Amino acid sequence: MFFAAVPGIVSAATFTVAKNLSFGTLAPTAASGSVVLSLNGSINTNSAATVISSGTAYYPGQAVYTGSGLSSVANVVTMTFLNSSVTLSNGAGGTVTVNNFTITPNLQVSLLNPSATANVGGTMNFTAASTPGTYTGSVQIQASSLLGGTATVTLPIMLTLWRMLSVSQTVPLSFGAIEVTGGNSVVRLSSQNGNRTVTSGQGGVNLIQSKPGAAGEFLITGNPNASVTVTLPSSATLSGPGAAMTVNNFTRTPSGENTTLNSSGTLTLRVGASLNVNAAQAAGTYNGTYTVTVSY
């Protein structure tokens, strides 16, 4: 009597990448922060960044463990990250870190279902030194089972960072000097050139030409050639020695709510509006504020 080994009954399992881990395209709204990508594909920017829907998509990574022969018989698969933290680089000196990796727990394979897919998530951390660009890196994951042995896969990680969007006023909006001579009037300030016209109650005011108005001017800075949305207020209030005056019908140049930054990532925005002057408006200086919101 003798026993002979039968080759090929037990064979090692394989572990392969099905999908890279992608944090998509993000624009920071703070100097530093973290973004969490979960196993189910949801993303939490923690108010530190904006997801750019027109950019690359975000999604969890996927790694597939496939048993073969006896290695797929009711086999529990254990997943382990060989890196607790990895650094991604954009090739131009910028870096971000990714840590707090998560993976689908309690994976099992069987003869009927020899493959199991694990989703992979994590937390991306950026700082002021994380310059715009496309970031790449990878994390190593080890899968092991009682019958299938150990297999390791290198899962690529991707991220695109845009420039932080900023808005700064360079010229305050001003209606200049106006002489009140009668009843209610409306003074219109052009966003194109800052010229003033009386559009209602022409006999109620006199525009003093030696003290003209000026359209509000803002410098918008962001990612080159990016589309941005500009939102103006519906109204604002000027306060002074007399009754408050309403400012409304805000307009912009370039016109339209959506516009595009130039190849340098900048745009000059000019804002005009209408001033509603009350009858017998008291003389003096009137001031107020308004908000311009710009978003990717």
FIPA-926137 format. One record per residue (C-alpha): x, y, z; chain; residue number from 1. Coordinates in Angstrom, 1 decimal. Example, Ala and Ser with C-alpha at 12.3 -4.5 7.8 and 13.67 -1.06 7.14 Angstrom:
12.3,-4.5,7.8,A,1
13.7,-1.1,7.1,A,2
***
This chain:
0.0,0.0,0.0,A,1
1.2,3.5,-0.8,A,2
-0.1,7.0,-1.0,A,3
0.6,9.4,-3.8,A,4
0.1,13.1,-3.8,A,5
-2.4,14.4,-6.4,A,6
-1.1,17.7,-7.8,A,7
-3.4,20.7,-8.5,A,8
-6.0,20.0,-5.8,A,9
-4.9,23.0,-3.7,A,10
-3.7,26.1,-5.4,A,11
-3.0,29.7,-4.2,A,12
-5.6,32.4,-4.4,A,13
-5.2,35.5,-6.5,A,14
-5.7,39.1,-5.4,A,15
-6.1,41.8,-8.1,A,16
-7.2,45.4,-8.5,A,17
-10.6,46.0,-10.1,A,18
-10.8,49.8,-9.5,A,19
-8.4,52.4,-8.3,A,20
-9.2,54.5,-5.2,A,21
-10.2,58.0,-6.4,A,22
-10.9,61.1,-4.4,A,23
-12.0,62.8,-7.6,A,24
-11.4,66.5,-8.2,A,25
-11.5,68.8,-5.2,A,26
-11.0,72.5,-4.6,A,27
-9.9,73.5,-1.0,A,28
-12.0,76.0,0.8,A,29
-9.6,76.1,3.8,A,30
-5.8,76.2,4.1,A,31
-5.8,72.6,5.4,A,32
-8.3,69.8,6.0,A,33
-9.4,66.2,5.5,A,34
-11.8,64.5,3.1,A,35
-13.2,61.0,3.9,A,36
-14.3,58.6,1.2,A,37
-16.4,55.8,2.6,A,38
-16.8,52.2,1.4,A,39
-20.3,52.9,0.0,A,40
-18.9,55.7,-2.2,A,41
-20.1,58.7,-0.3,A,42
-17.7,61.5,0.4,A,43
-17.4,63.9,3.4,A,44
-15.4,67.0,2.7,A,45
-15.8,68.3,6.3,A,46
-16.4,71.8,4.8,A,47
-12.7,71.9,3.9,A,48
-13.1,71.4,0.2,A,49
-15.6,71.6,-2.7,A,50
-16.3,68.6,-5.0,A,51
-15.8,69.7,-8.6,A,52
-18.6,67.8,-10.5,A,53
-17.1,68.6,-13.9,A,54
-13.8,67.0,-12.8,A,55
-12.8,63.4,-12.3,A,56
-15.2,61.3,-10.3,A,57
-14.7,60.0,-6.8,A,58
-15.2,56.3,-5.9,A,59
-13.9,53.7,-3.5,A,60
-11.2,51.3,-4.7,A,61
-11.9,47.7,-5.3,A,62
-9.8,44.6,-4.9,A,63
-10.9,41.1,-5.9,A,64
-9.9,38.0,-4.1,A,65
-10.4,34.8,-6.1,A,66
-9.9,31.3,-4.6,A,67
-9.0,28.3,-6.7,A,68
-9.6,24.6,-5.9,A,69
-9.8,23.9,-2.1,A,70
-8.8,27.5,-1.4,A,71
-12.4,28.5,-2.2,A,72
-14.2,26.1,0.0,A,73
-16.1,28.1,2.6,A,74
-13.0,30.2,3.2,A,75
-12.9,33.4,5.3,A,76
-10.6,36.0,3.9,A,77
-8.7,38.4,6.2,A,78
-7.6,41.8,4.7,A,79
-4.7,43.8,6.1,A,80
-3.2,47.2,5.1,A,81
0.5,47.0,4.9,A,82
0.7,50.9,5.0,A,83
-1.0,52.8,7.8,A,84
-0.4,56.0,5.8,A,85
0.8,56.8,2.3,A,86
1.9,60.0,0.6,A,87
0.6,61.1,-2.8,A,88
2.7,63.4,-5.0,A,89
1.7,65.7,-7.9,A,90
5.2,65.6,-9.4,A,91
5.8,69.3,-8.7,A,92
6.6,69.2,-5.0,A,93
3.0,69.0,-3.7,A,94
2.0,66.2,-1.4,A,95
-1.0,64.9,0.5,A,96
-1.4,62.0,2.8,A,97
-4.0,59.3,2.9,A,98
-4.6,57.3,6.1,A,99
-7.4,55.7,8.1,A,100
-7.9,53.1,5.4,A,101
-11.1,51.0,5.5,A,102
-12.0,47.8,3.7,A,103
-15.1,45.6,3.4,A,104
-15.1,43.2,6.4,A,105
-15.9,39.5,6.7,A,106
-15.3,38.5,3.1,A,107
-15.9,34.8,2.2,A,108
-15.4,32.7,-0.8,A,109
-16.9,29.3,-1.7,A,110
-17.0,26.8,-4.6,A,111
-20.1,28.4,-5.9,A,112
-18.7,32.0,-5.4,A,113
-15.0,31.7,-5.6,A,114
-14.5,35.5,-5.9,A,115
-15.1,38.3,-3.4,A,116
-14.8,42.0,-4.0,A,117
-13.6,44.3,-1.2,A,118
-14.3,48.1,-1.4,A,119
-11.5,50.3,-0.1,A,120
-11.9,53.8,1.4,A,121
-9.8,56.2,3.4,A,122
-9.1,59.8,4.5,A,123
-7.2,62.3,2.4,A,124
-5.4,65.1,4.3,A,125
-4.1,68.2,2.6,A,126
-2.2,71.3,3.8,A,127
-1.2,74.7,2.5,A,128
1.7,73.0,0.8,A,129
-0.6,70.8,-1.2,A,130
-0.3,72.7,-4.5,A,131
-2.8,72.2,-7.4,A,132
-2.2,69.2,-9.7,A,133
-2.9,65.5,-10.2,A,134
-1.8,63.3,-7.3,A,135
-0.9,59.6,-7.4,A,136
0.3,57.0,-5.0,A,137
-0.7,53.5,-3.8,A,138
-1.4,51.4,-0.8,A,139
-0.5,47.7,-0.3,A,140
-3.2,45.3,0.9,A,141
-2.6,41.7,2.0,A,142
-5.3,39.1,1.8,A,143
-4.9,35.8,3.6,A,144
-7.0,32.7,4.2,A,145
-6.5,29.3,5.8,A,146
-6.5,27.3,2.5,A,147
-5.6,30.0,0.0,A,148
-2.4,31.3,1.7,A,149
-1.4,35.0,1.4,A,150
-1.6,37.3,-1.6,A,151
-0.7,41.0,-1.9,A,152
-2.0,43.7,-4.2,A,153
-0.9,47.3,-4.8,A,154
-4.0,49.6,-5.1,A,155
-3.4,52.9,-6.9,A,156
-4.8,56.1,-5.4,A,157
-5.7,59.2,-7.4,A,158
-6.7,62.8,-6.6,A,159
-6.9,66.1,-8.5,A,160
-6.6,69.4,-6.5,A,161
-7.7,72.7,-8.0,A,162
-6.6,76.1,-6.7,A,163
-8.6,77.5,-3.8,A,164
-11.1,80.0,-5.0,A,165
-10.7,83.6,-3.7,A,166
-12.5,86.9,-4.3,A,167
-11.1,90.3,-3.4,A,168
-12.6,93.8,-3.9,A,169
-10.4,96.1,-5.8,A,170
-12.8,99.0,-6.4,A,171
-15.8,99.8,-4.1,A,172
-19.1,100.3,-5.8,A,173
-20.0,104.0,-5.5,A,174
-23.0,106.1,-6.8,A,175
-20.9,109.3,-6.5,A,176
-22.4,112.6,-5.5,A,177
-26.1,113.2,-6.1,A,178
-28.1,116.4,-5.5,A,179
-31.7,115.8,-4.4,A,180
-34.1,118.3,-6.1,A,181
-37.6,116.7,-5.8,A,182
-39.4,113.4,-5.5,A,183
-38.5,109.8,-5.6,A,184
-35.8,108.8,-8.2,A,185
-33.8,105.8,-9.3,A,186
-30.2,106.2,-10.3,A,187
-28.7,103.4,-12.4,A,188
-25.0,102.6,-12.2,A,189
-23.6,100.6,-15.2,A,190
-21.5,97.5,-14.5,A,191
-19.7,98.0,-17.8,A,192
-18.3,101.5,-17.4,A,193
-19.6,102.9,-14.2,A,194
-21.7,105.5,-15.9,A,195
-24.8,106.8,-14.1,A,196
-28.2,107.5,-15.5,A,197
-31.5,108.5,-14.0,A,198
-34.0,105.9,-15.0,A,199
-37.0,107.1,-12.9,A,200
-38.0,110.5,-11.5,A,201
-35.7,112.4,-13.7,A,202
-36.6,115.7,-12.1,A,203
-35.9,114.5,-8.6,A,204
-32.1,114.3,-8.6,A,205
-29.1,116.0,-10.3,A,206
-26.0,113.9,-10.9,A,207
-22.9,115.9,-10.0,A,208
-20.5,115.3,-12.8,A,209
-17.4,116.3,-10.8,A,210
-17.9,113.4,-8.4,A,211
-18.8,110.5,-10.6,A,212
-19.7,106.9,-9.5,A,213
-17.7,103.7,-10.0,A,214
-18.8,100.2,-10.7,A,215
-17.7,97.7,-8.0,A,216
-14.7,95.7,-9.1,A,217
-13.5,92.3,-7.9,A,218
-10.6,90.0,-8.7,A,219
-11.5,86.4,-8.7,A,220
-8.7,83.8,-8.5,A,221
-9.0,80.1,-9.0,A,222
-8.1,77.2,-11.3,A,223
-7.2,78.1,-14.9,A,224
-10.0,77.8,-17.4,A,225
-12.4,76.7,-14.6,A,226
-16.1,77.6,-14.8,A,227
-17.4,79.6,-11.8,A,228
-20.9,80.7,-10.7,A,229
-21.3,84.3,-9.5,A,230
-24.2,85.1,-7.3,A,231
-25.2,88.7,-6.6,A,232
-27.7,89.9,-3.8,A,233
-31.2,90.8,-4.6,A,234
-30.9,94.1,-2.6,A,235
-28.8,96.0,-0.1,A,236
-29.3,99.0,2.2,A,237
-27.5,102.3,2.5,A,238
-27.7,104.0,5.9,A,239
-26.8,107.6,6.7,A,240
-28.2,110.8,8.2,A,241
-31.6,110.4,6.6,A,242
-34.0,107.6,5.6,A,243
-32.3,104.4,4.4,A,244
-32.0,103.9,0.7,A,245
-32.4,100.6,-1.1,A,246
-29.9,99.3,-3.7,A,247
-31.3,96.6,-6.0,A,248
-31.2,95.3,-9.6,A,249
-27.5,94.2,-9.3,A,250
-25.8,93.4,-12.6,A,251
-22.4,92.1,-13.5,A,252
-19.8,92.2,-16.3,A,253
-19.2,89.6,-17.7,A,254
-22.9,89.1,-17.7,A,255
-24.6,85.8,-16.8,A,256
-24.4,83.8,-13.6,A,257
-21.8,81.4,-15.0,A,258
-18.5,82.5,-16.4,A,259
-15.0,81.1,-17.0,A,260
-11.6,82.1,-15.5,A,261
-8.8,82.8,-18.0,A,262
-5.8,80.6,-18.6,A,263
-4.1,82.2,-15.6,A,264
-7.0,81.4,-13.4,A,265
-8.2,85.0,-12.9,A,266
-11.3,87.1,-13.8,A,267
-12.1,90.7,-13.2,A,268
-15.8,91.1,-12.3,A,269
-17.6,94.5,-12.4,A,270
-20.8,95.1,-10.5,A,271
-23.5,97.7,-11.1,A,272
-26.9,98.4,-9.4,A,273
-29.8,100.8,-9.0,A,274
-30.1,103.3,-6.1,A,275
-33.6,104.2,-5.0,A,276
-33.5,107.8,-3.7,A,277
-36.3,108.9,-1.4,A,278
-38.1,112.2,-1.8,A,279
-36.4,115.0,0.3,A,280
-33.5,112.6,1.1,A,281
-31.4,114.2,3.8,A,282
-27.9,115.4,2.7,A,283
-24.9,113.4,3.9,A,284
-22.8,110.3,3.3,A,285
-24.6,106.9,3.0,A,286
-22.8,103.6,3.3,A,287
-23.7,99.9,3.1,A,288
-22.4,96.5,2.2,A,289
-23.3,93.8,-0.3,A,290
-22.1,90.2,-0.8,A,291
-20.7,88.7,-4.0,A,292
-20.5,84.9,-3.8,A,293
-18.3,82.9,-6.3,A,294
-18.3,79.1,-6.4,A,295
-17.0,76.4,-8.6,A,296
***
